[in-house]
């Protein structure tokens, strides 16, 4: 007869010295854990509630400008610095950690319409309505610590040209930058005149963006409601697409450089694949007034938009609705937004002369987290996402307080779109089958595509 | 910049080992059910996301199976016989001779002849035991060190005793009321609402103390807030057996008519009522996997039921007063002074005799309870309690975060706080606990019945009659005018219902006309259902 009985010796299962950690034994058998789904559901509900308790996205405001903030630029070489330009020609360099001005770049006579930094972060290019392009030397971080905060620097170069400028963007890893105005001009740092000019039609070009993956491709949006793609290696523009309303700003997805998203005047953002521009990949609808600016997160998974309706929204790159909305009573029309280069912060520049610093994830705990804290946050996030479709959890996760005018405007828009949809359905029901074709929204807003 | 993904050839450095049947079974266990059928989905984005998730589930099940294979510290107990020996003839003395000293110390008999039949309960981790004699003797013991923590005498009949969430609190069903005591013998609460309780159970995850009393009333009390969640009359008379199904936390009650009913705290009617025996149900036990139930009746039969189909799987002979399933699926059934342990040794869900033990003649066994995470069976009888070894009955590997027999004070306090945070609401108790979070199939909207419509109409009319009319001055609120206004309000409330009735009548007439227009041979093809 062979017998074996469970017999546990205490020293195998308890710690040796009092300085040791307690021993942990795991058995993942599901029969030891009953009602797992109910426990997960309760945890998801608690996680959703805790999320809402800790949701404090606003960090601080940076004031100093005396007119509306019209342009912002990130410094690719330094995470903490941000350039901003206002409608009265004042350009400032901000330190986001202390929320103070590091130095100022005075010189522009009119509004600063575009700001961009070179890839090494040493040169700042600005352009404005006074038809000038100015290049500035960006001080080194070590220098700024010695001098006093209000430092005035002289421009490296000033180039005067024929007409007012509307936007500027610098090439990735190159020496060229492009300005948008009466036409698209390509400049070199050292030349006082553009080395190349592109034009398609006689309308103003409002914004310009270089592709982060392909440094010779750039996209522009014009006041003739078009989006045009240029390639520097070709002598003529590559492709043009005309929409029903004007695009205020564009941003390329840094992780998928063939996709870009256009912030449109009709309150929506349209994501396009540059290889197939006859149809939008995704329409992002949530704003109630014109979308003024858009910027992608460095992860390429979400982007932030600032709109004329005084709110900042964060969208998923493939999602139709925003995951987050930020608003304050003091923040007026938002003209420019930027996602910080580490993907954790959002900076918005608005009409009330302030720049505001927000967290990208409203309930995120800032600072260094212990590994256990991090694991716990990840677990709570995962369990909340697993059950976020159930009604009780969904009600809490989705809930956002909206200012009354925006709430009313949003419900009005919904009523209008529903009425339109009903009318279309009735028209289709009462006409010959197949005579009225159902065009998806992704295609409906595009008038035509021109080679 | 075009991102090029280089095609990496998977080189097999190690020979690919085929997964054995056993491994496949363990992986299946960790998968917790079937994968979702993604073929029906129209939404391509959702389909892609779900496919990725299903893949991850497969990987985690594989990892858990690997962890079980390589990382578990101990393997279970077993009893193997050679030749013509039979396992059920082996006595405890023979086993004691073969095992180590620590295990042989777990076999003992405690004789306390004065204080009546003893009932016992173990804490979740198996370390602490509470024994209560019918004449009022209660003893709290630490089984690891064989320490008596506290014993006291309440000088009243004690019918049942149960541990609450840890060894610090236990509840005793005394003569008239239920009392809660702390581990140093202090009476914490007297729960008067339960009445004269015959059986107590504690639902760990919900912190619900359940009791069934002499009049057949079932009480559910939340011990964290003290609120009485449910108070139901079972309606089937006095019951002596009440057990918890550990899989879904449903309470099973055995009645004197031979029926077993299953209850949840949020409904006044039982979930299931099944006729199990031809006489009173004397004992019940639930298997930890949730679909095996054993019931014993006065007609000397033990029936094993499949709870998914509510069918008898097997009938065994025996008149049992106390039964319990162990963590590993062995069934202990006690008759008089003899305990028979059954097990499904061939793995085919057929239970056969495994071991047996008879205590001193004349002692009546009141309760059998397997000790969690140990190969020990504790027997409470009329002259005290005994403990015997049953190899292979306990789960050899415990999980520290579920139940830890080597818990320190800090770990116990931490666990208490965490389980309170994860306390489940009583609505989560249902026959199929996997339904939470699943998609409800789309049901057709039912047309309101005539009675419903009438009821709605009456309610609307009542509402219209009740609304107070403003008293106007200067002769504008004359009685005639007031009554006229009231009649108008009632007509307005009735209008939508009358319109619907008119519509229905019109439709019927139209259909009748259509039918009449058709020649007689085609009238059977006339539309029966209204065109949508």
Interface residues (C-beta under 8 A of the other chain):
Chain A: X1 X2 X3 X4 X5 X6 X7 X8 X9 X10 X12 X13 X14 X22 X23 X24 X25 X26 X27 X28 X29 X30 X31 X32 X33 X34 X35 X36 X37 X38 X39 X40 X41 X42 X43 X46 X213 X214 X257 X318 X386 X387 X390
Chain B: X1 X2 X3 X29 X30 X32 X45 X64 X67 X68 X71 X72 X73 X74 X76 X77 X78 X79 X80 X81 X82 X85 X90 X94 X95 X98 X99 X100 X102 X103 X106 X144 X205 X246 X247 X248 X249 X288 X289 X290 X373 X374 X375 X389 X391 X394 X395 X396 X397 X398 X399 X400 X401 X402 X403 X405 X406 X408 X411 X421 X422 X423 X424 X425 X428 X433 X434 X436 X437
